Amino acid sequence: GAVVSQHPSWVICKSGTSVKIECRSLDFQATTMFWYRQFPKQSLMLMATSNEGSKATYEQGVEKDKFLINHASLTLSTLTVTSAHPEDSSFYICSAPLQEGSGELFFGEGSRLTVL
Amino acid sequence: AQSVTQLGSHVSVSEGALVLLRCNYSSSVPPYLFWYVQYPNQGLQLLLKYTSAATLVKGINGFEAEFKKSETSFHLTKPSAHMSDAAEYFCAVSAFGGGSQGNLIFGKGTKLSVKP
C-alpha cells in the first residue's frame, strides 16, 4: 500500500513560536493532500486541502494566516502553525489519495503538538 | 451533503465475542464508505472500503462490513474479537461521493475495548 509519513511525530513548543509539520508521500506522487485536526477523544476535522503548485483551500473557520500550508512538490506538503498558543495543541494528521478519483486516502502517522 | 453517524462512542466485548460497530450515513450521491482503525497516538489505517461493487466487503484482520442502501447503514463486524482489536474505529464517507478525490467526512468514532 501507499505510505504517507509525517514529521515530527511529537513536538513541544513555547507559546508564540512557530512550528512546521511535514507530510510526505514516500512511494507515490500526490497533487492533493488533506490536513486534519483531531481533538482528544474526538473525530478528525478537515482543516484544509493542500494543492501542489497553488494555494491551499481552507475550511470555514480555519485561519489561513495561522495555519500556513505549502505544497511545494508532488511528495511534500507542510503545515506551519504560526504564533502558536496552547489552544492550538492537538493531533494533526495529513492524508493523500494514491489515485485521484479513488476516494481512498492514506494517512500519515500524525503529529502531536503541545504548546506550553 | 454527506454525513456519518456512529452509534455508541464506546463498545466493550469479551475476547472471542462478536464485534458490531454501527455506522449510518447520509449522502446525496452514491457513497463511497470506509472504515478506519486508529491505535493510540497513531494515524489511521484503512480496514475496508465500499466503492459500489459488492455490498459485503471484507477487510483486514477479519473485519467485514455490509452496505445496506435501504437502511443507509455500513456496520462493521468481526465474528470473534481479539485483544489486539482494541482501538478507535472511524466510519467515513467520501465528501463528494462517487469517484471523487474529495476528502473524507468522519464519524465521531467508536472506541472498542476487549475484555479477556
Contacts between the chains, C-beta under 8 A, distances in Angstrom:
chain1	res1	chain2	res2	distance
A	1	B	46	7.9
A	4	B	43	7.7
A	6	B	43	7.4
A	9	B	41	7.9
A	32	B	101	6.0
A	34	B	103	4.7
A	34	B	104	7.9
A	42	B	108	6.7
A	42	B	109	7.5
A	43	B	90	6.6
A	43	B	106	4.6
A	43	B	107	6.3
A	43	B	108	4.6
A	43	B	109	5.3
A	44	B	44	7.7
A	44	B	90	7.2
A	44	B	104	8.0
A	44	B	106	4.8
A	46	B	103	5.1
A	46	B	104	7.9
A	49	B	103	6.5
A	91	B	41	7.9
A	93	B	43	5.5
A	93	B	44	7.0
A	95	B	44	7.7
A	95	B	103	7.9
A	95	B	104	7.8
A	97	B	101	5.1
A	100	B	101	4.6
A	101	B	99	4.4
A	101	B	100	6.5
A	101	B	101	5.4
A	102	B	51	7.9
A	102	B	99	7.0
A	102	B	101	7.3
A	103	B	32	3.9
A	103	B	34	7.9
A	103	B	49	7.6
A	103	B	51	6.5
A	103	B	94	4.1
A	103	B	98	7.5
A	103	B	99	6.1
A	103	B	100	6.5
A	103	B	101	7.3
A	103	B	102	7.3
A	104	B	32	7.8
A	104	B	34	7.0
A	104	B	46	6.8
A	104	B	49	5.8
A	104	B	51	8.0
A	105	B	103	7.4
A	105	B	104	5.9
A	106	B	46	7.6
A	107	B	36	7.6
A	107	B	43	4.1
A	107	B	44	4.2
A	107	B	45	7.4
A	108	B	43	5.1
A	109	B	42	5.7
A	109	B	43	4.5
A	110	B	41	7.1
A	110	B	42	6.4
A	110	B	43	4.6
A	112	B	41	6.6
